Amino acid sequence: MAGVINTGTHPKLLWPGIHAVWGQVYDAHPTEYTDLYDMDSSQKAYEQDVQVTGFGLAPVKGQGASIAYDSEQQGWVTTYQHIAYALGYIVTYEELQDNLYKEVSMRRAKANAFSCNQTVENVAALIYNDAFSGTYFTTADGQPLISAAHVNATGGTYSNALTPGADLSEASLEDINIQIMNAVNDRGLKIAVMPKSLHVATQEFYNANRILKSVLQNDTANNAINVLKATNAFPEGIKVNHYFTSPSAWFVRTNIPNGMTFFWRNKAQFDQDNDFDTKNAKAATYMRFSVGCTDPRSIFGSNGP
């Protein structure tokens, strides 16, 4: 029977003399998915964010002429559809009776929690890993998360991709920050968008620290200050993510609200029970959540040149 742990699963544990049982549980990285999203909770089957555009610039009013009136417009609708994830295991009554190493049984719950926590991290990182292709996730306008052709509800396009793309460097960080500070809304009006945090894969962790924490310009002979450090360009600092799959991709989260969002519908819950007919012990973890992005101006990025 698939997924059932019985006396034949690990027969060595039925005999005394084993020095150590290993491989069930390892130390886990600290929680990282909460750095990638604004956390929220939900009490419904799904959540929707609806865009409403503002007004344009005020035109000149001629003497005696009527005032020009503008209107709001409903824009993109973003739906967060909660998805359930669950993982369990079954142990036969006989295995529980005959296993001489009870610590193995105790570790099974920890191993289950480890796997479920890793599931959350991998799902949360998937949107970033898919950010430039849009294979698994697209924003409400049908574009990948990071795109030079995001569509305004009122017409025209805008970009949250560093153009042209570049590897992580002092110059590329300055360029993307300038692009962020020049952001406009759907009606073309300037908005106060500022960088908040830098997100990198493990391969760029040391490079990112050298760039942002050097007092002078990084890797140059110039006797000039490191402006990124001096101005505290990333007030929330560097966030490394062990679940990013591209070594060259990097991202900047901004202060835009209603952007990268994680909804918990049901936080992970571990339950256990016994089957009356077989006397097998069953245990499982169930959780339900959704991740996505409402306003792409909340995230900028580059995947190298």
N, C-alpha and C positions, 0 to 999 in steps of 0.2 A: 504494500500500500504506500503510494508516494507521500512523502512528507511526514512519515511516522518514524519516530526514533524507537527502535526495539533492541533486544539483547544482541542482535547481530550487527547493529550499527557501529559500535565500538567495543568488540569483545574483550579487549585488553582491560577494560575498566571493570570487568567481572572478576578479576584476579588481583590479589594483593601484591604489593611490591613495586608499583609504579612510582617513580621519583617525582614526576611533574606532568601535569596535563596543560598543554599550551595551545594557543591559536584561537580560542573562543572569543576573547575580548582583549582589545588593545586600548591604549590611551587614545582619546579622540581630540581633535583640534577644538579650540574654543568655538562657540557658535559664531558663524560668519554671515549667515543669510540675513540677519537683522541689519547688517551694514549696507546691504544692497537695496533695501526697500523701506518704506514707511509702513509700520505695522498697524494693522487694524483688525477688528473682529466683525463677524456677520451673524445675523440671526435668520437669514433667508436662503433660499436655494441658490440665488445668484445676486450680484450687486451690479448696478449700472451707474456710470458717470456720464453726464450729459453736458456738452459744451454749449455755452451761450456767448456769442460774440459781443464785443462792446461797440462803441461808436467810432466814427472816423474823426478827422480833424474838423474844426469849426471853420466854415467858409466866411469870406468877407460878406457883411450885410450892408447893402447899399442903403442910402438915406431914403426912407419911405418904403423900402422893399420888405417883403415878407421874410420871416425867419425860415431858414432851411431846416427841415426835420429829418432825422436819421432813425433807423430802426435796429432793433436787435435781431439776431438770427440764431436759430438752433443749429449747432454744428455737429461734430462727431459724437457718436455714442459708443462708449467702451463698456463691454460686458465682462464681468469677472464670474466665470462659471466654476463653482467649487467642485473639486474632484476628490473622490475618496481613495485612500491608500490603506492597505492592511497587510499584515504579515503575522503568521502564527506558526505553531509547531505542536505536534502530538507526540506524547510519550506513552508507551504501553505500560500497563500495570506491572508487568513482569520486569521490565527494565528498571522502573522505579524501585522495585523490591530488591533486585539483584545487584544494582550498581553500587560498588563499594566506596565510591568517591562522591559524596553528597555535594561537595563544592562545585562539581560539574553541573549538577541540577540547578544550583543557585545562580551559576553564571549564565544559564540559558536565557533568563529574563534580561540580563544585562546585554547579552549578545543580540537579543531581539530589539532592545531599545537602541543599541548602537546602529543596527541596520536601518531602523526607522528614522533616526536622526540624520544618517547619511542620505536617505531618500529625500528628506526635506532640503538638505543642502544642494543635492544634485538637481532637483527640480527648480530651485531658486536660481541656480547658476545657469541653467539651460537657456534662459532668455538672453543672458549676456553672451553665452557661447554661440547663440544663433543670431546675435545682434546685427550682423552685416549681411546675412543671407536671407533671413525671413522664411526659412524652411519650416520651422515649427511655430513661430510666433510672428505676427505682424500687428502693428498698431491699428487703430480704428480707420485710418486713411489707406490701409492696405500696404503700407511700406514696412520694411524691416525696422527694428528698433532704432538703429543708427543708419540714417539715410540722408543723402544730399537732396532728396526730392520729396520731403514730407509735404502734404497738401493742406493748404489753408481752406477752411470751410467757406471763406468769402472769395476764394480764387487765388491763384498763384501758389508758389512753393517756398519752403524754407529748409535749412539744413541744420542737423545736429551732428554731422560728421565733419571731422577736421579735413579741410580741403586745401591742398592735396594731403592725402594720408601720410603719416610719418611715424617713425619709431619714437619711443619715449625719449625725450631729451629736454634740456632747459628751453631751447628755442621752440620746440613743438608745444610744450606746456604754455609758454607765453602766447603762442599763436591761438591755441584753443581758448585761452582765457579772454583774449581780445574778441574772438568770435562770439563767446558767451555774452560778453558785456555789450555787444552790438545787437543782441537779439531783439526782435519786435513781436508784437502780437499779431493776431489774424487780420487786423485792420492796418497793419504797418506802423503802429505806434511803438516807440521805444519803451521797454519794460526793464525793471531793475532785476536782472538776472545776474547772479554771482556764483562762482564756483564754491563748492562746499567740501568735497572730499575726492581724493584720487584713489582709484581702484585698479589693482594690478595683479597679474599672476605671480606665482612664486619666482619665476625666472627673472622678473623685473624688480623684485623687492629691494635688492641692494642698490641697483641703479637708481630707483626712485628715492631712496634715502640719501644717496650721494647728491642727487640733484636738488632736493628740497631742503637739506639740512646743512649744506656747505655755506659758510659765511660769505665767501667770495664766489664768483662765477665758477661753475663746475667744469673741470677738465680744460681750463684755459690758463694762459699766463697773464690775462688781464687783471689789473688791480682794480676791479669793480665789484660792487656788492652783488650778492645774489638777490635780485629783486623779488623773486618768488618767496624766499624766506623772509626778507625784510618787510614785505607787505602782508605776510601771513595769508598768502593767496589761497591756501587750502586750510581753513580754520579747523576742520575736523580731521586733518592729517591724511596719512597713507593707510589704506585698507588692503591688505593682501588677502587673496582668496585662493584656497587650495583646490577649488573645483573648477576654476577657469581652465579651459582646454587649449586655448591659443596662447603661446608664449609672448606674442607680439601685440596682442590686443590690450588696450587700456582705456579706462573710462573716467569721466568726471561727473559726479552728481552735483546738481545745482540746488539753489534754494527755492525752486519752483514747487508750489504745493500741488497735490493731486497728480503726482507723477508716478514713480515706481512704487507700486502698492502690493502688499501681501495681506490677504484676508485669511484669518483663521475662522473656519466654520465650526470645526471640532478639533480641539487640540488632542495630541496623542493620548490615548487611553488604553491601559493594559488590563486585560481581563483574563481570568482563568476559571475553568470548571472541569468537571468529570463527566464522562459519558457513562450512563447507567449500564447499558448492555455490554460494553467492552471493558469498562473500568479504566479506559484510557484517560490520561490527563491532557487537557487542551489548554493552550494559552495563545493569546493573540493581541496585537496592537492595532487599533483603528484610528485614523485621523482623516481630516477633510479640510482642504484649503485651496486657495487660488492665488495666482501671481499674475502681474501684468503691468502695463504702463498706460496711464491716461493721457498725460501731456508729455510728448517727447522732448520738450524744452527742458525737462527735468534731468536729462542725461545726454552727455556728449561723449564722443569717443573716436578712436582711431584704431585701425588694424594694421599699422605699418604702411610702408609705401606701396 
